Amino acid sequence: AINDPQDGFVYHDERILAGLDAARFTTARTRVKKNGFYFVNPNLMSPLGSQFTFLPHGNVIDIASDITYDKGQDEVNEDVRQNPNGTIYDTDAKNLETTINLALAAQMVNANMVSAAAFVVGRNWNVGATNKVQGTLTVLPRPYVLEVDVTIAFQLPNQAG
């Protein structure tokens, strides 16, 4: 049934009455020639302009953050070499990057969870003064297909001369 006032649910078909998806609500819709209901977009209610718009992207950034945190915690209470200006010694920065990037590759890239992921240690950060290693984690998510556009045409026979 499309509507059952006794069950307490609010029924809405975004295909028939659009608007809630544009307001970033996660909604369902029917699809012509398909049985059942389908999610329009697994929207997150992130602020407008945020990179975190869809649940799959939110999930993968959470996993990438967990991996980076886990591997980064292994470095807490360890020492690193510093340059005269207090920045991290390049070899030590590369070792940390390699550790985290191998984990990201094994658990995410090779598992087809993301297209790419990279952790880079900030080379200009004064580790000597702050006792912190600063880094940047970037993730290239797999595209989330929202529609399929098709060009349809007849193939014309070769014309005899």
C-alpha positions in Angstrom: 0.0 0.0 0.0 1.2 3.5 -0.8 -0.6 4.9 2.3 -1.8 3.2 5.5 -3.0 5.8 8.1 -3.0 3.1 10.7 0.8 2.3 10.7 2.1 5.8 11.7 4.5 6.1 8.8 4.8 9.1 6.6 4.7 8.0 3.0 6.5 10.0 0.4 7.6 9.2 -3.2 10.3 11.6 -4.3 9.7 10.7 -7.9 6.1 11.9 -7.7 6.6 14.8 -5.3 10.2 16.1 -5.4 11.6 18.5 -2.9 12.8 16.7 0.2 16.0 15.4 -1.5 16.9 18.9 -2.5 16.6 19.9 1.2 19.1 17.0 1.9 16.7 14.6 3.5 17.2 11.0 2.7 14.1 10.0 0.8 12.8 7.0 -1.1 11.2 6.9 -4.5 9.7 4.5 -6.9 11.3 3.7 -10.3 9.3 3.2 -13.5 9.2 -0.5 -14.5 10.9 -1.5 -11.2 9.2 -3.0 -8.1 9.8 -1.6 -4.7 11.2 1.6 -3.3 14.7 3.0 -3.8 16.8 5.6 -1.9 17.2 8.7 -3.9 20.4 9.8 -2.2 21.8 8.7 1.1 22.2 12.3 2.1 24.0 13.5 5.2 22.8 16.7 6.9 26.2 18.3 6.6 26.3 22.1 6.3 25.8 23.5 2.8 29.2 23.5 0.9 30.6 20.6 2.9 32.4 17.8 1.0 30.6 15.3 3.1 27.3 15.1 1.3 26.5 11.3 0.9 26.7 8.6 3.5 29.1 6.4 1.5 31.6 9.2 1.4 31.1 9.9 5.1 31.7 6.2 5.8 34.9 6.0 3.8 36.3 9.2 5.4 35.5 7.8 8.8 37.4 4.6 8.0 40.4 6.5 6.6 40.5 8.6 9.7 40.4 5.5 11.9 43.2 3.9 10.0 45.3 7.1 10.2 44.6 7.5 13.9 45.4 3.9 14.7 48.7 4.0 12.9 49.5 7.5 14.2 49.0 6.3 17.8 51.8 3.8 17.3 54.1 6.8 17.0 53.0 8.5 20.2 55.8 8.5 22.8 58.3 7.7 20.1 61.1 10.2 19.2 61.9 11.6 15.8 64.8 13.4 14.5 64.5 17.1 13.9 66.2 19.6 11.6 67.9 22.7 13.1 64.7 24.7 12.5 62.6 22.1 14.5 60.9 20.5 11.5 60.8 16.7 11.2 63.7 15.0 9.6 62.7 13.9 6.1 63.5 10.2 6.5 61.4 10.0 9.7 58.5 11.8 7.9 58.8 9.4 5.0 58.7 6.4 7.4 55.5 7.6 9.0 53.9 8.3 5.7 54.9 4.9 4.4 53.4 3.2 7.5 50.1 5.0 7.2 49.9 4.9 3.4 50.5 1.1 3.3 47.6 0.6 5.8 45.4 2.9 3.7 46.3 1.0 0.6 45.7 -2.4 2.1 42.5 -1.7 3.9 40.9 0.8 1.5 42.4 1.1 -2.0 43.1 -2.6 -2.6 39.6 -3.4 -1.1 38.0 -1.1 -3.8 36.6 1.1 -1.1 38.2 4.3 -2.5 40.1 5.2 -5.6 43.1 6.6 -3.7 44.1 7.7 -0.3 47.3 9.5 0.9 48.8 10.8 4.1 51.5 13.4 3.9 53.5 14.7 6.9 53.8 18.5 7.1 57.4 19.3 6.5 57.2 22.9 7.7 55.6 22.1 11.0 57.9 22.8 14.0 57.8 19.4 15.8 60.6 20.5 18.1 58.6 23.3 19.6 55.2 21.6 19.6 56.0 17.9 20.1 53.3 17.2 17.4 53.6 15.8 14.0 51.2 17.5 11.6 49.9 15.8 8.5 47.2 15.8 5.9 45.0 12.9 4.9 43.3 13.1 1.5 40.9 10.5 0.1 39.7 10.2 -3.5 36.3 8.5 -3.1 34.8 6.2 -5.7 32.2 8.0 -7.7 28.6 7.6 -6.6 26.5 7.2 -9.7 23.3 9.3 -9.5 22.0 8.7 -13.0 22.8 7.1 -16.3 22.4 9.1 -19.5 22.1 7.2 -22.8 22.2 8.3 -26.4 19.9 6.2 -28.6 20.1 6.1 -32.4 19.4 3.9 -35.3 22.5 2.6 -37.2 22.0 3.7 -40.8 23.1 1.1 -43.4 25.9 2.0 -45.7 24.6 3.6 -48.8 25.5 1.9 -52.0 27.1 4.2 -54.6 
